[in-house]
Amino acid sequence: MAIGYFIGRQCLIASLFSIMGIILVRRWQKRHRQHFGHNVADDPDHQQLVVVESSLPGNLWLVRYRGTQWQARFQEPDYPAHIGDSARIDGKEGNILLISALLFLNPTLNPY
């Protein structure tokens, strides 16, 4: 009996169906992307403070948050940020933090 033949055929068929399933799910996700929006209320990073460390090309900034550096973009594109400024996380676009400037009237209130 050629049991190995049947197992090989079954593995091939299972692989083909898996690939087709992945392709169908990815197409469905792309068409229904707006339904998978990020819920801000569940985001532990929302409204947290970051510190601006340097500017990057493409209107991006390098900020320090949770002990590491992240790429961020100001919600106000023309905001004249400076190194050491504080900002607040308002959302995310993939791995890029969307931040807004904080204007502290009293420098002693700045937590950084």
OpenMM code with the backbone's topology and positions (N, CA, C; nanometers):
from openmm import Vec3, app, unit

residues = "MET ALA ILE GLY TYR PHE ILE GLY ARG GLN CYS LEU ILE ALA SER LEU PHE SER ILE MET GLY ILE ILE LEU VAL ARG ARG TRP GLN LYS ARG HIS ARG GLN HIS PHE GLY HIS ASN VAL ALA ASP ASP PRO ASP HIS GLN GLN LEU VAL VAL VAL GLU SER SER LEU PRO GLY ASN LEU TRP LEU VAL ARG TYR ARG GLY THR GLN TRP GLN ALA ARG PHE GLN GLU PRO ASP TYR PRO ALA HIS ILE GLY ASP SER ALA ARG ILE ASP GLY LYS GLU GLY ASN ILE LEU LEU ILE SER ALA LEU LEU PHE LEU ASN PRO THR LEU ASN PRO TYR".split()
positions = [
    Vec3(0.0841, -0.1183, 0.0000),
    Vec3(0.0000, 0.0000, 0.0000),
    Vec3(0.0882, 0.1240, 0.0000),
    Vec3(0.0455, 0.2219, -0.0676),
    Vec3(0.1231, 0.3462, -0.0768),
    Vec3(0.0637, 0.4520, 0.0154),
    Vec3(0.0757, 0.4263, 0.1461),
    Vec3(0.0186, 0.5198, 0.2438),
    Vec3(0.0890, 0.6549, 0.2358),
    Vec3(0.2194, 0.6548, 0.2156),
    Vec3(0.2951, 0.7800, 0.2051),
    Vec3(0.2460, 0.8666, 0.0904),
    Vec3(0.2014, 0.8041, -0.0169),
    Vec3(0.1489, 0.8780, -0.1312),
    Vec3(0.0246, 0.9555, -0.0914),
    Vec3(-0.0639, 0.8923, -0.0176),
    Vec3(-0.1869, 0.9595, 0.0235),
    Vec3(-0.1588, 1.0723, 0.1222),
    Vec3(-0.0638, 1.0518, 0.2116),
    Vec3(-0.0293, 1.1569, 0.3077),
    Vec3(0.0315, 1.2769, 0.2346),
    Vec3(0.1162, 1.2494, 0.1378),
    Vec3(0.1752, 1.3585, 0.0593),
    Vec3(0.0697, 1.4364, -0.0163),
    Vec3(-0.0251, 1.3652, -0.0751),
    Vec3(-0.1338, 1.4302, -0.1477),
    Vec3(-0.2208, 1.5122, -0.0517),
    Vec3(-0.2490, 1.4588, 0.0661),
    Vec3(-0.3287, 1.5310, 0.1649),
    Vec3(-0.2573, 1.6584, 0.2113),
    Vec3(-0.1279, 1.6492, 0.2339),
    Vec3(-0.0511, 1.7676, 0.2746),
    Vec3(-0.0530, 1.8738, 0.1648),
    Vec3(-0.0387, 1.8322, 0.0407),
    Vec3(-0.0419, 1.9254, -0.0713),
    Vec3(-0.1786, 1.9942, -0.0812),
    Vec3(-0.2846, 1.9174, -0.0703),
    Vec3(-0.4194, 1.9746, -0.0777),
    Vec3(-0.4437, 2.0685, 0.0400),
    Vec3(-0.4021, 2.0290, 0.1603),
    Vec3(-0.4193, 2.1152, 0.2779),
    Vec3(-0.3408, 2.2455, 0.2612),
    Vec3(-0.2215, 2.2381, 0.2064),
    Vec3(-0.1412, 2.3592, 0.1832),
    Vec3(-0.2079, 2.4522, 0.0831),
    Vec3(-0.2605, 2.3963, -0.0251),
    Vec3(-0.3275, 2.4778, -0.1260),
    Vec3(-0.4507, 2.5470, -0.0680),
    Vec3(-0.5304, 2.4734, 0.0097),
    Vec3(-0.6482, 2.5344, 0.0712),
    Vec3(-0.6083, 2.6414, 0.1728),
    Vec3(-0.5001, 2.6197, 0.2444),
    Vec3(-0.4531, 2.7197, 0.3404),
    Vec3(-0.4125, 2.8481, 0.2699),
    Vec3(-0.3392, 2.8361, 0.1609),
    Vec3(-0.2963, 2.9532, 0.0849),
    Vec3(-0.4175, 3.0273, 0.0282),
    Vec3(-0.5124, 2.9527, -0.0274),
    Vec3(-0.6330, 3.0167, -0.0805),
    Vec3(-0.7106, 3.0861, 0.0308),
    Vec3(-0.7189, 3.0246, 0.1483),
    Vec3(-0.7886, 3.0855, 0.2603),
    Vec3(-0.7221, 3.2141, 0.3058),
    Vec3(-0.5898, 3.2141, 0.3116),
    Vec3(-0.5166, 3.3348, 0.3510),
    Vec3(-0.5417, 3.4470, 0.2512),
    Vec3(-0.5364, 3.4162, 0.1235),
    Vec3(-0.5599, 3.5179, 0.0198),
    Vec3(-0.7012, 3.5742, 0.0313),
    Vec3(-0.8006, 3.4890, 0.0505),
    Vec3(-0.9391, 3.5365, 0.0626),
    Vec3(-0.9586, 3.6241, 0.1861),
    Vec3(-0.9007, 3.5851, 0.2974),
    Vec3(-0.9143, 3.6645, 0.4202),
    Vec3(-0.8463, 3.7996, 0.4046),
    Vec3(-0.7274, 3.8040, 0.3445),
    Vec3(-0.6570, 3.9313, 0.3254),
    Vec3(-0.7362, 4.0246, 0.2340),
    Vec3(-0.7974, 3.9719, 0.1287),
    Vec3(-0.8806, 4.0556, 0.0406),
    Vec3(-1.0013, 4.1099, 0.1160),
    Vec3(-1.0634, 4.0252, 0.1947),
    Vec3(-1.1794, 4.0686, 0.2729),
    Vec3(-1.1391, 4.1770, 0.3731),
    Vec3(-1.0234, 4.1613, 0.4386),
    Vec3(-0.9759, 4.2614, 0.5343),
    Vec3(-0.9494, 4.3946, 0.4658),
    Vec3(-0.8919, 4.3918, 0.3469),
    Vec3(-0.8637, 4.5165, 0.2752),
    Vec3(-0.9923, 4.5900, 0.2398),
    Vec3(-1.0959, 4.5151, 0.2015),
    Vec3(-1.2233, 4.5774, 0.1668),
    Vec3(-1.2976, 4.6300, 0.2888),
    Vec3(-1.2755, 4.5724, 0.4048),
    Vec3(-1.3482, 4.6099, 0.5257),
    Vec3(-1.2554, 4.6737, 0.6290),
    Vec3(-1.1525, 4.7413, 0.5852),
    Vec3(-1.0522, 4.7987, 0.6753),
    Vec3(-1.1129, 4.8996, 0.7719),
    Vec3(-1.2090, 4.9806, 0.7282),
    Vec3(-1.2666, 5.0827, 0.8160),
    Vec3(-1.3370, 5.0203, 0.9363),
    Vec3(-1.3802, 4.8962, 0.9268),
    Vec3(-1.4482, 4.8318, 1.0380),
    Vec3(-1.3510, 4.7840, 1.1449),
    Vec3(-1.2236, 4.7815, 1.1125),
    Vec3(-1.1237, 4.7359, 1.2079),
    Vec3(-1.0480, 4.8531, 1.2673),
    Vec3(-1.1135, 4.9667, 1.2833),
    Vec3(-1.0498, 5.0855, 1.3368),
    Vec3(-0.9973, 5.0633, 1.4777),
    Vec3(-0.8956, 5.1385, 1.5103),
    Vec3(-0.8324, 5.1289, 1.6404),
    Vec3(-0.9189, 5.1992, 1.7441),
    Vec3(-0.9565, 5.1302, 1.8488),
    Vec3(-1.0395, 5.1883, 1.9534),
    Vec3(-0.9494, 5.2646, 2.0498),
    Vec3(-0.9586, 5.3974, 2.0468),
    Vec3(-0.8722, 5.4821, 2.1275),
    Vec3(-0.8930, 5.4565, 2.2758),
    Vec3(-1.0139, 5.4254, 2.3165),
    Vec3(-1.0425, 5.4033, 2.4586),
    Vec3(-0.9646, 5.2840, 2.5140),
    Vec3(-0.9312, 5.1878, 2.4296),
    Vec3(-0.8578, 5.0695, 2.4741),
    Vec3(-0.7065, 5.0826, 2.4595),
    Vec3(-0.6589, 5.1943, 2.4088),
    Vec3(-0.5164, 5.2133, 2.3830),
    Vec3(-0.4466, 5.2672, 2.5078),
    Vec3(-0.3558, 5.1900, 2.5689),
    Vec3(-0.2884, 5.2388, 2.6889),
    Vec3(-0.1914, 5.3547, 2.6615),
    Vec3(-0.1559, 5.3756, 2.5347),
    Vec3(-0.0632, 5.4842, 2.5003),
    Vec3(-0.1343, 5.6174, 2.4806),
    Vec3(-0.2653, 5.6149, 2.4627),
    Vec3(-0.3409, 5.7373, 2.4356),
    Vec3(-0.3253, 5.8358, 2.5515),
    Vec3(-0.2951, 5.9613, 2.5164),
    Vec3(-0.2793, 6.0727, 2.6103),
    Vec3(-0.1508, 6.0639, 2.6928),
    Vec3(-0.0605, 5.9726, 2.6622),
    Vec3(0.0668, 5.9648, 2.7336),
    Vec3(0.1628, 6.0687, 2.6777),
    Vec3(0.2624, 6.1057, 2.7575),
    Vec3(0.3569, 6.2087, 2.7170),
    Vec3(0.4820, 6.1489, 2.6545),
    Vec3(0.5345, 6.2189, 2.5551),
    Vec3(0.6604, 6.1834, 2.4903),
    Vec3(0.7492, 6.3070, 2.4898),
    Vec3(0.8798, 6.2863, 2.4667),
    Vec3(0.9746, 6.3966, 2.4563),
    Vec3(1.0380, 6.3930, 2.3189),
    Vec3(1.0387, 6.5073, 2.2504),
    Vec3(1.0958, 6.5188, 2.1168),
    Vec3(1.2478, 6.5112, 2.1280),
    Vec3(1.3102, 6.4212, 2.0498),
    Vec3(1.4559, 6.4061, 2.0546),
    Vec3(1.5265, 6.4583, 1.9306),
    Vec3(1.4677, 6.4392, 1.8133),
    Vec3(1.5309, 6.4908, 1.6907),
    Vec3(1.4305, 6.4858, 1.5764),
    Vec3(1.4627, 6.5588, 1.4701),
    Vec3(1.3756, 6.5575, 1.3523),
    Vec3(1.4242, 6.4521, 1.2538),
    Vec3(1.3309, 6.4010, 1.1759),
    Vec3(1.3593, 6.3008, 1.0736),
    Vec3(1.3043, 6.3512, 0.9408),
    Vec3(1.3498, 6.2980, 0.8295),
    Vec3(1.2928, 6.3380, 0.7005),
    Vec3(1.1448, 6.2992, 0.6914),
    Vec3(1.0732, 6.3682, 0.6065),
    Vec3(0.9330, 6.3359, 0.5818),
    Vec3(0.8392, 6.3864, 0.6896),
    Vec3(0.8751, 6.4969, 0.7542),
    Vec3(0.7890, 6.5578, 0.8565),
    Vec3(0.7679, 6.4653, 0.9765),
    Vec3(0.8654, 6.3795, 1.0031),
    Vec3(0.8608, 6.2892, 1.1173),
    Vec3(0.9582, 6.3368, 1.2241),
    Vec3(0.9334, 6.2918, 1.3449),
    Vec3(1.0194, 6.3243, 1.4584),
    Vec3(1.0536, 6.1970, 1.5330),
    Vec3(1.1701, 6.1969, 1.5965),
    Vec3(1.2092, 6.0874, 1.6836),
    Vec3(1.1751, 6.1310, 1.8256),
    Vec3(1.0953, 6.0519, 1.8948),
    Vec3(1.0529, 6.0873, 2.0302),
    Vec3(1.0894, 5.9743, 2.1257),
    Vec3(1.1018, 6.0075, 2.2521),
    Vec3(1.1299, 5.9078, 2.3543),
    Vec3(1.0012, 5.8788, 2.4301),
    Vec3(0.9698, 5.7494, 2.4361),
    Vec3(0.8502, 5.7051, 2.5068),
    Vec3(0.8749, 5.5647, 2.5589),
    Vec3(0.8434, 5.5422, 2.6835),
    Vec3(0.8630, 5.4128, 2.7492),
    Vec3(1.0068, 5.3649, 2.7399),
    Vec3(1.0995, 5.4551, 2.7514),
    Vec3(1.2409, 5.4189, 2.7560),
    Vec3(1.3039, 5.3857, 2.6227),
    Vec3(1.2335, 5.4097, 2.5127),
    Vec3(1.2901, 5.3821, 2.3812),
    Vec3(1.2472, 5.4908, 2.2834),
    Vec3(1.3018, 5.4857, 2.1637),
    Vec3(1.2718, 5.5877, 2.0634),
    Vec3(1.1652, 5.5372, 1.9672),
    Vec3(1.0751, 5.6299, 1.9303),
    Vec3(0.9668, 5.6001, 1.8374),
    Vec3(0.9624, 5.7091, 1.7309),
    Vec3(0.9138, 5.6736, 1.6142),
    Vec3(0.8866, 5.7745, 1.5130),
    Vec3(0.7490, 5.8330, 1.5406),
    Vec3(0.7388, 5.9650, 1.5205),
    Vec3(0.6117, 6.0315, 1.5479),
    Vec3(0.5882, 6.1416, 1.4457),
    Vec3(0.4605, 6.1781, 1.4325),
    Vec3(0.4223, 6.2879, 1.3429),
    Vec3(0.3286, 6.3792, 1.4211),
    Vec3(0.3569, 6.5093, 1.4154),
    Vec3(0.2694, 6.6056, 1.4825),
    Vec3(0.1385, 6.6169, 1.4063),
    Vec3(0.0285, 6.6267, 1.4790),
    Vec3(-0.1021, 6.6471, 1.4189),
    Vec3(-0.1075, 6.7845, 1.3515),
    Vec3(-0.0326, 6.8789, 1.4072),
    Vec3(-0.0218, 7.0119, 1.3477),
    Vec3(0.1048, 7.0112, 1.2615),
    Vec3(0.0931, 6.9941, 1.1303),
    Vec3(0.2109, 6.9726, 1.0454),
    Vec3(0.3116, 7.0865, 1.0471),
    Vec3(0.2671, 7.2088, 1.0725),
    Vec3(0.3592, 7.3218, 1.0706),
    Vec3(0.4077, 7.3607, 1.2097),
    Vec3(0.3857, 7.2748, 1.3095),
    Vec3(0.4264, 7.3087, 1.4450),
    Vec3(0.5782, 7.3160, 1.4520),
    Vec3(0.6335, 7.4268, 1.5045),
    Vec3(0.7798, 7.4415, 1.5136),
    Vec3(0.8347, 7.3714, 1.6382),
    Vec3(0.8464, 7.2413, 1.6344),
    Vec3(0.8943, 7.1652, 1.7502),
    Vec3(1.0431, 7.1861, 1.7713),
    Vec3(1.0830, 7.1702, 1.8950),
    Vec3(1.2239, 7.1824, 1.9332),
    Vec3(1.2625, 7.0592, 2.0136),
    Vec3(1.3901, 7.0284, 2.0111),
    Vec3(1.4410, 6.9163, 2.0891),
    Vec3(1.4099, 6.9432, 2.2367),
    Vec3(1.3559, 6.8440, 2.3045),
    Vec3(1.3219, 6.8573, 2.4452),
    Vec3(1.1770, 6.8954, 2.4696),
    Vec3(1.1042, 6.9316, 2.3643),
    Vec3(0.9623, 6.9637, 2.3804),
    Vec3(0.8843, 6.8390, 2.4222),
    Vec3(0.7773, 6.8604, 2.4950),
    Vec3(0.6876, 6.7513, 2.5321),
    Vec3(0.5693, 6.7498, 2.4374),
    Vec3(0.5155, 6.6324, 2.4153),
    Vec3(0.3978, 6.6175, 2.3298),
    Vec3(0.3109, 6.5064, 2.3870),
    Vec3(0.1867, 6.5005, 2.3412),
    Vec3(0.0893, 6.4022, 2.3882),
    Vec3(0.0524, 6.3095, 2.2726),
    Vec3(0.0428, 6.1814, 2.3008),
    Vec3(0.0033, 6.0835, 2.1992),
    Vec3(-0.1479, 6.0904, 2.1792),
    Vec3(-0.1885, 6.1152, 2.0543),
    Vec3(-0.3305, 6.1221, 2.0203),
    Vec3(-0.3781, 5.9993, 1.9429),
    Vec3(-0.2866, 5.9256, 1.8848),
    Vec3(-0.3252, 5.8085, 1.8072),
    Vec3(-0.2030, 5.7450, 1.7439),
    Vec3(-0.2275, 5.6531, 1.6520),
    Vec3(-0.1201, 5.5814, 1.5829),
    Vec3(-0.1581, 5.5596, 1.4378),
    Vec3(-0.0585, 5.5563, 1.3529),
    Vec3(-0.0718, 5.5118, 1.2136),
    Vec3(0.0314, 5.4025, 1.1958),
    Vec3(-0.0086, 5.2803, 1.2158),
    Vec3(0.0881, 5.1713, 1.2137),
    Vec3(0.1803, 5.1847, 1.3336),
    Vec3(0.3113, 5.1982, 1.3089),
    Vec3(0.4085, 5.2151, 1.4161),
    Vec3(0.4449, 5.3607, 1.4403),
    Vec3(0.3816, 5.4510, 1.3709),
    Vec3(0.4103, 5.5939, 1.3882),
    Vec3(0.3095, 5.6536, 1.4850),
    Vec3(0.3617, 5.7203, 1.5890),
    Vec3(0.2750, 5.7858, 1.6861),
    Vec3(0.2252, 5.9171, 1.6291),
    Vec3(0.0987, 5.9471, 1.6487),
    Vec3(0.0420, 6.0765, 1.6114),
    Vec3(0.0369, 6.1595, 1.7382),
    Vec3(0.1075, 6.2723, 1.7384),
    Vec3(0.1228, 6.3494, 1.8610),
    Vec3(0.0766, 6.4930, 1.8428),
    Vec3(0.0438, 6.5569, 1.9557),
    Vec3(0.0071, 6.6985, 1.9594),
    Vec3(0.0993, 6.7681, 2.0570),
    Vec3(0.1286, 6.8925, 2.0271),
    Vec3(0.2192, 6.9699, 2.1109),
    Vec3(0.1546, 7.0045, 2.2433),
    Vec3(0.2364, 7.0075, 2.3461),
    Vec3(0.1928, 7.0534, 2.4780),
    Vec3(0.2667, 7.1822, 2.5073),
    Vec3(0.1949, 7.2804, 2.5505),
    Vec3(0.2570, 7.4081, 2.5856),
    Vec3(0.2451, 7.4254, 2.7359),
    Vec3(0.3569, 7.4072, 2.8067),
    Vec3(0.3582, 7.4214, 2.9504),
    Vec3(0.3878, 7.5665, 2.9853),
    Vec3(0.3005, 7.6254, 3.0639),
    Vec3(0.3222, 7.7621, 3.1086),
    Vec3(0.4256, 7.7674, 3.2196),
    Vec3(0.4345, 7.6612, 3.2975),
    Vec3(0.5292, 7.6549, 3.4075),
    Vec3(0.6237, 7.5384, 3.3805),
    Vec3(0.7540, 7.5641, 3.3563),
    Vec3(0.8467, 7.4547, 3.3216),
    Vec3(0.8579, 7.3488, 3.4307),
    Vec3(0.8234, 7.3827, 3.5550),
    Vec3(0.8335, 7.2828, 3.6613),
    Vec3(0.7253, 7.1770, 3.6491),
    Vec3(0.6203, 7.2024, 3.5685),
    Vec3(0.5156, 7.1035, 3.5479),
    Vec3(0.5536, 6.9979, 3.4455),
    Vec3(0.6567, 7.0264, 3.3650),
    Vec3(0.6992, 6.9312, 3.2638),
    Vec3(0.7589, 6.8086, 3.3329),
    Vec3(0.7018, 6.6887, 3.3121),
    Vec3(0.7486, 6.5696, 3.3823),
    Vec3(0.8841, 6.5208, 3.3343),
    Vec3(0.9376, 6.5780, 3.2280),
    Vec3(1.0664, 6.5324, 3.1773),
    Vec3(1.1682, 6.6371, 3.2060),
] * unit.nanometer
topology = app.Topology()
chain = topology.addChain("A")
for resn in residues:
    res = topology.addResidue(resn, chain)
    for name in ("N", "CA", "C"):
        topology.addAtom(name, app.Element.getBySymbol(name[0]), res)
